[in-house]
Amino acid sequence: MNSTITARYTPLLRRLHWIIFGLVLVAYIAINLREMLPRGSGRGDALALHALSGIVVFLLVLPRLFVRLTNAHPPIVPGLDRFSLILSKATHAALYLFLVVQPIMGIVTVQLAGKPLVLFGMTVVPPLFGPGNHALAKQWEDIHGTVGTAFYYVIGLHILAALWHHFGRKDNTLRRML
């Protein structure tokens, strides 16, 4: 681990944080837009945008985890009490778990349906497991949606905590990521 301690996270980690945030936001908007559109009027493109965002999140979260684990964390000033520190670590672990698991669940859902993963008319991953099991795929899709909803609540908690740290506690938590 790098022993240098600074007031902010590394530029790469900060960039990855905000890019991933933007992609998660795009995925959320796209899947909700898809639900609002009538059949056949861009629903497939909205789903493709949702899937593409999820895949790119997955591809970026792995290097982000590596950078996070191999660089020193800038300290929170003033420091946190034990309970807040545990809550912070648990929330971050949940965020990373969601960022890894959700895209995988989305791809598995498509594969279980026996469909190729198609992004804007181009097959990215062919169906790997034959004709598929549509009932099982529907169950996975429901789980993916439920986990996604829980993910948005954890993101909301993360945002509220950052704002509380900045405006309520007046520490450097938010500034470390800006």
Secondary structure, DSSP 8 states (H G I E B T S, - for coil): ------SS--HHHHHHHHHHHHHHHHHHHHHHHHHHS-TTSSHHHHHHHHHHHHHHHHHHHHHHHHHHHHS-----SS---HHHHHHHHHHHHHHHHHHHHHHHHHHHHHHHTT--EEETTEEEE--SSTT--HHHHHHHHHHHHHHHHHHHHHHHHHHHHHHIIIIII--STTGGG-
